[in-house]
Amino acid sequence: MRDPNAVPLPQRNAVKSLVSEENADRKAMYKEIAVANGQPKWEGQIQSVFAQRWVAKAPAGWWYEDSSGWKKK
């Protein structure tokens, strides 16, 4: 969630929870892909590849977060 203040306070915790669940699901997916390929240590690399591809395919104006913070494509 790029700007928590953009979400009305009554819904903010629900949105934070959804984001947390989505992140956990993605992490589990990266782990399963690594395990399915017989390379459990590749989890971080797989995550990086997915992130790079999502950013590359995203339309102009799309926001994404990397290690240095939020950026607009």
PDB file with one MODEL, atoms N, CA, C and O in Angstrom:
MODEL        1
ATOM      1  N   MET A   1       0.855  -1.160   0.000  1.00  0.00           N
ATOM      2  CA  MET A   1       0.000   0.000   0.000  1.00  0.00           C
ATOM      3  C   MET A   1       0.903   1.224   0.000  1.00  0.00           C
ATOM      4  O   MET A   1       1.625   1.491   0.960  1.00  0.00           O
ATOM      5  N   ARG A   2       0.843   1.946  -1.082  1.00  0.00           N
ATOM      6  CA  ARG A   2       1.738   3.084  -1.262  1.00  0.00           C
ATOM      7  C   ARG A   2       1.405   4.228  -0.315  1.00  0.00           C
ATOM      8  O   ARG A   2       2.312   4.817   0.274  1.00  0.00           O
ATOM      9  N   ASP A   3       0.144   4.552  -0.157  1.00  0.00           N
ATOM     10  CA  ASP A   3      -0.243   5.667   0.701  1.00  0.00           C
ATOM     11  C   ASP A   3      -1.405   5.250   1.597  1.00  0.00           C
ATOM     12  O   ASP A   3      -2.562   5.345   1.187  1.00  0.00           O
ATOM     13  N   PRO A   4      -1.117   4.792   2.808  1.00  0.00           N
ATOM     14  CA  PRO A   4      -2.189   4.367   3.708  1.00  0.00           C
ATOM     15  C   PRO A   4      -3.223   5.459   3.971  1.00  0.00           C
ATOM     16  O   PRO A   4      -4.392   5.156   4.212  1.00  0.00           O
ATOM     17  N   ASN A   5      -2.807   6.717   3.929  1.00  0.00           N
ATOM     18  CA  ASN A   5      -3.736   7.815   4.190  1.00  0.00           C
ATOM     19  C   ASN A   5      -4.766   7.988   3.080  1.00  0.00           C
ATOM     20  O   ASN A   5      -5.760   8.688   3.272  1.00  0.00           O
ATOM     21  N   ALA A   6      -4.551   7.368   1.928  1.00  0.00           N
ATOM     22  CA  ALA A   6      -5.515   7.441   0.839  1.00  0.00           C
ATOM     23  C   ALA A   6      -6.717   6.524   1.096  1.00  0.00           C
ATOM     24  O   ALA A   6      -7.745   6.639   0.429  1.00  0.00           O
ATOM     25  N   VAL A   7      -6.580   5.626   2.055  1.00  0.00           N
ATOM     26  CA  VAL A   7      -7.653   4.705   2.413  1.00  0.00           C
ATOM     27  C   VAL A   7      -8.351   5.255   3.656  1.00  0.00           C
ATOM     28  O   VAL A   7      -7.686   5.580   4.640  1.00  0.00           O
ATOM     29  N   PRO A   8      -9.674   5.363   3.626  1.00  0.00           N
ATOM     30  CA  PRO A   8     -10.376   5.860   4.821  1.00  0.00           C
ATOM     31  C   PRO A   8     -10.036   5.007   6.042  1.00  0.00           C
ATOM     32  O   PRO A   8      -9.917   3.785   5.953  1.00  0.00           O
ATOM     33  N   LEU A   9      -9.887   5.666   7.159  1.00  0.00           N
ATOM     34  CA  LEU A   9      -9.470   5.006   8.397  1.00  0.00           C
ATOM     35  C   LEU A   9     -10.282   3.754   8.732  1.00  0.00           C
ATOM     36  O   LEU A   9      -9.689   2.755   9.137  1.00  0.00           O
ATOM     37  N   PRO A  10     -11.617   3.760   8.583  1.00  0.00           N
ATOM     38  CA  PRO A  10     -12.372   2.548   8.927  1.00  0.00           C
ATOM     39  C   PRO A  10     -12.001   1.322   8.081  1.00  0.00           C
ATOM     40  O   PRO A  10     -12.166   0.190   8.538  1.00  0.00           O
ATOM     41  N   GLN A  11     -11.503   1.533   6.856  1.00  0.00           N
ATOM     42  CA  GLN A  11     -11.145   0.415   5.978  1.00  0.00           C
ATOM     43  C   GLN A  11      -9.649   0.108   5.970  1.00  0.00           C
ATOM     44  O   GLN A  11      -9.225  -0.894   5.394  1.00  0.00           O
ATOM     45  N   ARG A  12      -8.867   0.945   6.592  1.00  0.00           N
ATOM     46  CA  ARG A  12      -7.411   0.827   6.482  1.00  0.00           C
ATOM     47  C   ARG A  12      -6.884  -0.520   6.980  1.00  0.00           C
ATOM     48  O   ARG A  12      -6.050  -1.134   6.315  1.00  0.00           O
ATOM     49  N   ASN A  13      -7.353  -0.985   8.128  1.00  0.00           N
ATOM     50  CA  ASN A  13      -6.857  -2.272   8.648  1.00  0.00           C
ATOM     51  C   ASN A  13      -7.241  -3.429   7.738  1.00  0.00           C
ATOM     52  O   ASN A  13      -6.466  -4.371   7.570  1.00  0.00           O
ATOM     53  N   ALA A  14      -8.430  -3.365   7.151  1.00  0.00           N
ATOM     54  CA  ALA A  14      -8.848  -4.438   6.234  1.00  0.00           C
ATOM     55  C   ALA A  14      -7.950  -4.452   4.995  1.00  0.00           C
ATOM     56  O   ALA A  14      -7.565  -5.520   4.520  1.00  0.00           O
ATOM     57  N   VAL A  15      -7.620  -3.277   4.477  1.00  0.00           N
ATOM     58  CA  VAL A  15      -6.755  -3.197   3.299  1.00  0.00           C
ATOM     59  C   VAL A  15      -5.352  -3.689   3.646  1.00  0.00           C
ATOM     60  O   VAL A  15      -4.744  -4.432   2.875  1.00  0.00           O
ATOM     61  N   LYS A  16      -4.843  -3.279   4.794  1.00  0.00           N
ATOM     62  CA  LYS A  16      -3.516  -3.752   5.224  1.00  0.00           C
ATOM     63  C   LYS A  16      -3.501  -5.268   5.336  1.00  0.00           C
ATOM     64  O   LYS A  16      -2.526  -5.914   4.953  1.00  0.00           O
ATOM     65  N   SER A  17      -4.571  -5.830   5.856  1.00  0.00           N
ATOM     66  CA  SER A  17      -4.664  -7.282   5.994  1.00  0.00           C
ATOM     67  C   SER A  17      -4.676  -7.962   4.622  1.00  0.00           C
ATOM     68  O   SER A  17      -4.007  -8.978   4.432  1.00  0.00           O
ATOM     69  N   LEU A  18      -5.425  -7.416   3.673  1.00  0.00           N
ATOM     70  CA  LEU A  18      -5.458  -7.976   2.317  1.00  0.00           C
ATOM     71  C   LEU A  18      -4.087  -7.923   1.655  1.00  0.00           C
ATOM     72  O   LEU A  18      -3.675  -8.877   0.995  1.00  0.00           O
ATOM     73  N   VAL A  19      -3.384  -6.813   1.829  1.00  0.00           N
ATOM     74  CA  VAL A  19      -2.038  -6.679   1.254  1.00  0.00           C
ATOM     75  C   VAL A  19      -1.103  -7.713   1.881  1.00  0.00           C
ATOM     76  O   VAL A  19      -0.315  -8.348   1.181  1.00  0.00           O
ATOM     77  N   SER A  20      -1.194  -7.876   3.182  1.00  0.00           N
ATOM     78  CA  SER A  20      -0.351  -8.850   3.884  1.00  0.00           C
ATOM     79  C   SER A  20      -0.638 -10.276   3.394  1.00  0.00           C
ATOM     80  O   SER A  20       0.285 -11.058   3.171  1.00  0.00           O
ATOM     81  N   GLU A  21      -1.917 -10.602   3.231  1.00  0.00           N
ATOM     82  CA  GLU A  21      -2.292 -11.929   2.741  1.00  0.00           C
ATOM     83  C   GLU A  21      -1.782 -12.149   1.309  1.00  0.00           C
ATOM     84  O   GLU A  21      -1.288 -13.228   0.982  1.00  0.00           O
ATOM     85  N   GLU A  22      -1.906 -11.134   0.471  1.00  0.00           N
ATOM     86  CA  GLU A  22      -1.424 -11.243  -0.908  1.00  0.00           C
ATOM     87  C   GLU A  22       0.088 -11.464  -0.931  1.00  0.00           C
ATOM     88  O   GLU A  22       0.582 -12.311  -1.674  1.00  0.00           O
ATOM     89  N   ASN A  23       0.813 -10.711  -0.125  1.00  0.00           N
ATOM     90  CA  ASN A  23       2.265 -10.876  -0.066  1.00  0.00           C
ATOM     91  C   ASN A  23       2.649 -12.271   0.420  1.00  0.00           C
ATOM     92  O   ASN A  23       3.592 -12.869  -0.099  1.00  0.00           O
ATOM     93  N   ALA A  24       1.934 -12.789   1.403  1.00  0.00           N
ATOM     94  CA  ALA A  24       2.206 -14.139   1.903  1.00  0.00           C
ATOM     95  C   ALA A  24       1.925 -15.181   0.822  1.00  0.00           C
ATOM     96  O   ALA A  24       2.682 -16.139   0.671  1.00  0.00           O
ATOM     97  N   ASP A  25       0.835 -14.994   0.069  1.00  0.00           N
ATOM     98  CA  ASP A  25       0.513 -15.914  -1.031  1.00  0.00           C
ATOM     99  C   ASP A  25       1.603 -15.905  -2.096  1.00  0.00           C
ATOM    100  O   ASP A  25       1.997 -16.957  -2.599  1.00  0.00           O
ATOM    101  N   ARG A  26       2.089 -14.714  -2.435  1.00  0.00           N
ATOM    102  CA  ARG A  26       3.149 -14.627  -3.440  1.00  0.00           C
ATOM    103  C   ARG A  26       4.424 -15.295  -2.950  1.00  0.00           C
ATOM    104  O   ARG A  26       5.078 -16.019  -3.701  1.00  0.00           O
ATOM    105  N   LYS A  27       4.775 -15.057  -1.703  1.00  0.00           N
ATOM    106  CA  LYS A  27       5.977 -15.673  -1.135  1.00  0.00           C
ATOM    107  C   LYS A  27       5.863 -17.203  -1.180  1.00  0.00           C
ATOM    108  O   LYS A  27       6.822 -17.895  -1.520  1.00  0.00           O
ATOM    109  N   ALA A  28       4.692 -17.714  -0.837  1.00  0.00           N
ATOM    110  CA  ALA A  28       4.465 -19.162  -0.889  1.00  0.00           C
ATOM    111  C   ALA A  28       4.590 -19.673  -2.330  1.00  0.00           C
ATOM    112  O   ALA A  28       5.130 -20.754  -2.564  1.00  0.00           O
ATOM    113  N   MET A  29       4.092 -18.896  -3.286  1.00  0.00           N
ATOM    114  CA  MET A  29       4.188 -19.289  -4.691  1.00  0.00           C
ATOM    115  C   MET A  29       5.651 -19.364  -5.136  1.00  0.00           C
ATOM    116  O   MET A  29       6.051 -20.328  -5.790  1.00  0.00           O
ATOM    117  N   TYR A  30       6.448 -18.355  -4.785  1.00  0.00           N
ATOM    118  CA  TYR A  30       7.867 -18.368  -5.163  1.00  0.00           C
ATOM    119  C   TYR A  30       8.566 -19.586  -4.559  1.00  0.00           C
ATOM    120  O   TYR A  30       9.386 -20.234  -5.210  1.00  0.00           O
ATOM    121  N   LYS A  31       8.231 -19.881  -3.316  1.00  0.00           N
ATOM    122  CA  LYS A  31       8.845 -21.028  -2.652  1.00  0.00           C
ATOM    123  C   LYS A  31       8.469 -22.324  -3.360  1.00  0.00           C
ATOM    124  O   LYS A  31       9.325 -23.176  -3.597  1.00  0.00           O
ATOM    125  N   GLU A  32       7.199 -22.474  -3.696  1.00  0.00           N
ATOM    126  CA  GLU A  32       6.740 -23.694  -4.357  1.00  0.00           C
ATOM    127  C   GLU A  32       7.360 -23.849  -5.748  1.00  0.00           C
ATOM    128  O   GLU A  32       7.688 -24.963  -6.158  1.00  0.00           O
ATOM    129  N   ILE A  33       7.520 -22.763  -6.461  1.00  0.00           N
ATOM    130  CA  ILE A  33       8.168 -22.835  -7.773  1.00  0.00           C
ATOM    131  C   ILE A  33       9.613 -23.300  -7.614  1.00  0.00           C
ATOM    132  O   ILE A  33      10.094 -24.143  -8.372  1.00  0.00           O
ATOM    133  N   ALA A  34      10.297 -22.738  -6.620  1.00  0.00           N
ATOM    134  CA  ALA A  34      11.688 -23.130  -6.371  1.00  0.00           C
ATOM    135  C   ALA A  34      11.776 -24.614  -6.003  1.00  0.00           C
ATOM    136  O   ALA A  34      12.626 -25.337  -6.522  1.00  0.00           O
ATOM    137  N   VAL A  35      10.906 -25.056  -5.119  1.00  0.00           N
ATOM    138  CA  VAL A  35      10.905 -26.455  -4.688  1.00  0.00           C
ATOM    139  C   VAL A  35      10.559 -27.370  -5.867  1.00  0.00           C
ATOM    140  O   VAL A  35      11.180 -28.418  -6.044  1.00  0.00           O
ATOM    141  N   ALA A  36       9.571 -26.973  -6.670  1.00  0.00           N
ATOM    142  CA  ALA A  36       9.165 -27.786  -7.817  1.00  0.00           C
ATOM    143  C   ALA A  36      10.304 -27.946  -8.825  1.00  0.00           C
ATOM    144  O   ALA A  36      10.359 -28.931  -9.563  1.00  0.00           O
ATOM    145  N   ASN A  37      11.204 -26.973  -8.847  1.00  0.00           N
ATOM    146  CA  ASN A  37      12.359 -27.046  -9.741  1.00  0.00           C
ATOM    147  C   ASN A  37      13.564 -27.685  -9.066  1.00  0.00           C
ATOM    148  O   ASN A  37      14.657 -27.716  -9.631  1.00  0.00           O
ATOM    149  N   GLY A  38      13.362 -28.190  -7.862  1.00  0.00           N
ATOM    150  CA  GLY A  38      14.448 -28.855  -7.154  1.00  0.00           C
ATOM    151  C   GLY A  38      15.531 -27.894  -6.665  1.00  0.00           C
ATOM    152  O   GLY A  38      16.656 -28.311  -6.390  1.00  0.00           O
ATOM    153  N   GLN A  39      15.191 -26.613  -6.557  1.00  0.00           N
ATOM    154  CA  GLN A  39      16.169 -25.595  -6.156  1.00  0.00           C
ATOM    155  C   GLN A  39      15.561 -24.667  -5.099  1.00  0.00           C
ATOM    156  O   GLN A  39      15.298 -23.501  -5.393  1.00  0.00           O
ATOM    157  N   PRO A  40      15.334 -25.157  -3.883  1.00  0.00           N
ATOM    158  CA  PRO A  40      14.677 -24.331  -2.865  1.00  0.00           C
ATOM    159  C   PRO A  40      15.415 -23.032  -2.544  1.00  0.00           C
ATOM    160  O   PRO A  40      14.809 -22.086  -2.041  1.00  0.00           O
ATOM    161  N   LYS A  41      16.701 -22.978  -2.827  1.00  0.00           N
ATOM    162  CA  LYS A  41      17.459 -21.748  -2.551  1.00  0.00           C
ATOM    163  C   LYS A  41      17.225 -20.664  -3.599  1.00  0.00           C
ATOM    164  O   LYS A  41      17.708 -19.542  -3.444  1.00  0.00           O
ATOM    165  N   TRP A  42      16.501 -20.981  -4.650  1.00  0.00           N
ATOM    166  CA  TRP A  42      16.240 -20.012  -5.720  1.00  0.00           C
ATOM    167  C   TRP A  42      15.062 -19.085  -5.426  1.00  0.00           C
ATOM    168  O   TRP A  42      14.727 -18.237  -6.253  1.00  0.00           O
ATOM    169  N   GLU A  43      14.443 -19.232  -4.285  1.00  0.00           N
ATOM    170  CA  GLU A  43      13.222 -18.471  -3.985  1.00  0.00           C
ATOM    171  C   GLU A  43      13.409 -16.962  -4.228  1.00  0.00           C
ATOM    172  O   GLU A  43      12.567 -16.336  -4.871  1.00  0.00           O
ATOM    173  N   GLY A  44      14.482 -16.388  -3.729  1.00  0.00           N
ATOM    174  CA  GLY A  44      14.732 -14.957  -3.895  1.00  0.00           C
ATOM    175  C   GLY A  44      14.927 -14.570  -5.350  1.00  0.00           C
ATOM    176  O   GLY A  44      14.448 -13.525  -5.790  1.00  0.00           O
ATOM    177  N   GLN A  45      15.632 -15.412  -6.097  1.00  0.00           N
ATOM    178  CA  GLN A  45      15.845 -15.130  -7.521  1.00  0.00           C
ATOM    179  C   GLN A  45      14.535 -15.191  -8.298  1.00  0.00           C
ATOM    180  O   GLN A  45      14.297 -14.384  -9.195  1.00  0.00           O
ATOM    181  N   ILE A  46      13.696 -16.149  -7.948  1.00  0.00           N
ATOM    182  CA  ILE A  46      12.403 -16.291  -8.615  1.00  0.00           C
ATOM    183  C   ILE A  46      11.541 -15.059  -8.331  1.00  0.00           C
ATOM    184  O   ILE A  46      10.881 -14.532  -9.226  1.00  0.00           O
ATOM    185  N   GLN A  47      11.557 -14.614  -7.091  1.00  0.00           N
ATOM    186  CA  GLN A  47      10.811 -13.414  -6.735  1.00  0.00           C
ATOM    187  C   GLN A  47      11.291 -12.212  -7.543  1.00  0.00           C
ATOM    188  O   GLN A  47      10.484 -11.416  -8.022  1.00  0.00           O
ATOM    189  N   SER A  48      12.590 -12.087  -7.690  1.00  0.00           N
ATOM    190  CA  SER A  48      13.170 -10.984  -8.447  1.00  0.00           C
ATOM    191  C   SER A  48      12.759 -11.028  -9.915  1.00  0.00           C
ATOM    192  O   SER A  48      12.429  -9.996 -10.499  1.00  0.00           O
ATOM    193  N   VAL A  49      12.777 -12.207 -10.507  1.00  0.00           N
ATOM    194  CA  VAL A  49      12.387 -12.352 -11.911  1.00  0.00           C
ATOM    195  C   VAL A  49      10.912 -11.972 -12.098  1.00  0.00           C
ATOM    196  O   VAL A  49      10.571 -11.249 -13.034  1.00  0.00           O
ATOM    197  N   PHE A  50      10.056 -12.451 -11.223  1.00  0.00           N
ATOM    198  CA  PHE A  50       8.636 -12.105 -11.317  1.00  0.00           C
ATOM    199  C   PHE A  50       8.457 -10.592 -11.210  1.00  0.00           C
ATOM    200  O   PHE A  50       7.709 -10.002 -11.990  1.00  0.00           O
ATOM    201  N   ALA A  51       9.129  -9.967 -10.261  1.00  0.00           N
ATOM    202  CA  ALA A  51       9.002  -8.515 -10.066  1.00  0.00           C
ATOM    203  C   ALA A  51       9.460  -7.759 -11.306  1.00  0.00           C
ATOM    204  O   ALA A  51       8.796  -6.818 -11.739  1.00  0.00           O
ATOM    205  N   GLN A  52      10.574  -8.158 -11.871  1.00  0.00           N
ATOM    206  CA  GLN A  52      11.088  -7.485 -13.067  1.00  0.00           C
ATOM    207  C   GLN A  52      10.110  -7.598 -14.230  1.00  0.00           C
ATOM    208  O   GLN A  52       9.896  -6.637 -14.969  1.00  0.00           O
ATOM    209  N   ARG A  53       9.523  -8.772 -14.385  1.00  0.00           N
ATOM    210  CA  ARG A  53       8.584  -8.977 -15.495  1.00  0.00           C
ATOM    211  C   ARG A  53       7.298  -8.187 -15.287  1.00  0.00           C
ATOM    212  O   ARG A  53       6.764  -7.612 -16.236  1.00  0.00           O
ATOM    213  N   TRP A  54       6.788  -8.153 -14.032  1.00  0.00           N
ATOM    214  CA  TRP A  54       5.568  -7.387 -13.769  1.00  0.00           C
ATOM    215  C   TRP A  54       5.797  -5.900 -14.038  1.00  0.00           C
ATOM    216  O   TRP A  54       4.944  -5.237 -14.628  1.00  0.00           O
ATOM    217  N   VAL A  55       6.927  -5.385 -13.614  1.00  0.00           N
ATOM    218  CA  VAL A  55       7.232  -3.970 -13.854  1.00  0.00           C
ATOM    219  C   VAL A  55       7.386  -3.717 -15.356  1.00  0.00           C
ATOM    220  O   VAL A  55       6.884  -2.715 -15.867  1.00  0.00           O
ATOM    221  N   ALA A  56       8.065  -4.602 -16.058  1.00  0.00           N
ATOM    222  CA  ALA A  56       8.267  -4.426 -17.500  1.00  0.00           C
ATOM    223  C   ALA A  56       6.937  -4.430 -18.260  1.00  0.00           C
ATOM    224  O   ALA A  56       6.782  -3.702 -19.240  1.00  0.00           O
ATOM    225  N   LYS A  57       5.988  -5.239 -17.817  1.00  0.00           N
ATOM    226  CA  LYS A  57       4.702  -5.352 -18.514  1.00  0.00           C
ATOM    227  C   LYS A  57       3.663  -4.343 -18.029  1.00  0.00           C
ATOM    228  O   LYS A  57       2.596  -4.215 -18.629  1.00  0.00           O
ATOM    229  N   ALA A  58       3.964  -3.639 -16.965  1.00  0.00           N
ATOM    230  CA  ALA A  58       3.004  -2.690 -16.400  1.00  0.00           C
ATOM    231  C   ALA A  58       2.824  -1.489 -17.328  1.00  0.00           C
ATOM    232  O   ALA A  58       3.761  -1.071 -18.008  1.00  0.00           O
ATOM    233  N   PRO A  59       1.619  -0.948 -17.345  1.00  0.00           N
ATOM    234  CA  PRO A  59       1.388   0.236 -18.175  1.00  0.00           C
ATOM    235  C   PRO A  59       2.037   1.483 -17.570  1.00  0.00           C
ATOM    236  O   PRO A  59       2.330   1.527 -16.375  1.00  0.00           O
ATOM    237  N   ALA A  60       2.252   2.474 -18.397  1.00  0.00           N
ATOM    238  CA  ALA A  60       2.792   3.750 -17.912  1.00  0.00           C
ATOM    239  C   ALA A  60       1.869   4.307 -16.831  1.00  0.00           C
ATOM    240  O   ALA A  60       0.646   4.193 -16.915  1.00  0.00           O
ATOM    241  N   GLY A  61       2.476   4.904 -15.826  1.00  0.00           N
ATOM    242  CA  GLY A  61       1.710   5.483 -14.727  1.00  0.00           C
ATOM    243  C   GLY A  61       1.494   4.534 -13.561  1.00  0.00           C
ATOM    244  O   GLY A  61       0.998   4.941 -12.510  1.00  0.00           O
ATOM    245  N   TRP A  62       1.863   3.273 -13.740  1.00  0.00           N
ATOM    246  CA  TRP A  62       1.691   2.260 -12.699  1.00  0.00           C
ATOM    247  C   TRP A  62       2.739   2.467 -11.624  1.00  0.00           C
ATOM    248  O   TRP A  62       3.901   2.727 -11.938  1.00  0.00           O
ATOM    249  N   TRP A  63       2.354   2.357 -10.364  1.00  0.00           N
ATOM    250  CA  TRP A  63       3.279   2.480  -9.242  1.00  0.00           C
ATOM    251  C   TRP A  63       3.814   1.115  -8.857  1.00  0.00           C
ATOM    252  O   TRP A  63       3.082   0.126  -8.878  1.00  0.00           O
ATOM    253  N   TYR A  64       5.085   1.060  -8.507  1.00  0.00           N
ATOM    254  CA  TYR A  64       5.683  -0.166  -8.007  1.00  0.00           C
ATOM    255  C   TYR A  64       6.712   0.201  -6.942  1.00  0.00           C
ATOM    256  O   TYR A  64       7.211   1.325  -6.897  1.00  0.00           O
ATOM    257  N   GLU A  65       7.014  -0.767  -6.095  1.00  0.00           N
ATOM    258  CA  GLU A  65       7.979  -0.548  -5.023  1.00  0.00           C
ATOM    259  C   GLU A  65       9.187  -1.441  -5.241  1.00  0.00           C
ATOM    260  O   GLU A  65       9.050  -2.634  -5.509  1.00  0.00           O
ATOM    261  N   ASP A  66      10.364  -0.856  -5.124  1.00  0.00           N
ATOM    262  CA  ASP A  66      11.586  -1.661  -5.162  1.00  0.00           C
ATOM    263  C   ASP A  66      12.377  -1.372  -3.892  1.00  0.00           C
ATOM    264  O   ASP A  66      11.867  -0.733  -2.972  1.00  0.00           O
ATOM    265  N   SER A  67      13.593  -1.830  -3.840  1.00  0.00           N
ATOM    266  CA  SER A  67      14.384  -1.694  -2.608  1.00  0.00           C
ATOM    267  C   SER A  67      14.659  -0.243  -2.219  1.00  0.00           C
ATOM    268  O   SER A  67      14.996   0.037  -1.068  1.00  0.00           O
ATOM    269  N   SER A  68      14.516   0.678  -3.169  1.00  0.00           N
ATOM    270  CA  SER A  68      14.767   2.083  -2.848  1.00  0.00           C
ATOM    271  C   SER A  68      13.481   2.881  -2.612  1.00  0.00           C
ATOM    272  O   SER A  68      13.537   4.086  -2.364  1.00  0.00           O
ATOM    273  N   GLY A  69      12.336   2.223  -2.687  1.00  0.00           N
ATOM    274  CA  GLY A  69      11.063   2.901  -2.405  1.00  0.00           C
ATOM    275  C   GLY A  69      10.103   2.842  -3.581  1.00  0.00           C
ATOM    276  O   GLY A  69      10.304   2.076  -4.523  1.00  0.00           O
ATOM    277  N   TRP A  70       9.048   3.665  -3.515  1.00  0.00           N
ATOM    278  CA  TRP A  70       8.012   3.687  -4.531  1.00  0.00           C
ATOM    279  C   TRP A  70       8.451   4.491  -5.743  1.00  0.00           C
ATOM    280  O   TRP A  70       9.095   5.533  -5.623  1.00  0.00           O
ATOM    281  N   LYS A  71       8.083   3.975  -6.925  1.00  0.00           N
ATOM    282  CA  LYS A  71       8.410   4.638  -8.186  1.00  0.00           C
ATOM    283  C   LYS A  71       7.199   4.540  -9.104  1.00  0.00           C
ATOM    284  O   LYS A  71       6.406   3.602  -9.030  1.00  0.00           O
ATOM    285  N   LYS A  72       7.086   5.529  -9.960  1.00  0.00           N
ATOM    286  CA  LYS A  72       6.015   5.528 -10.962  1.00  0.00           C
ATOM    287  C   LYS A  72       6.631   5.230 -12.315  1.00  0.00           C
ATOM    288  O   LYS A  72       7.592   5.875 -12.734  1.00  0.00           O
ATOM    289  N   LYS A  73       6.069   4.253 -12.984  1.00  0.00           N
ATOM    290  CA  LYS A  73       6.597   3.865 -14.305  1.00  0.00           C
ATOM    291  C   LYS A  73       6.194   4.892 -15.334  1.00  0.00           C
ATOM    292  O   LYS A  73       6.536   4.756 -16.509  1.00  0.00           O
TER     293      LYS A  73
ENDMDL
END
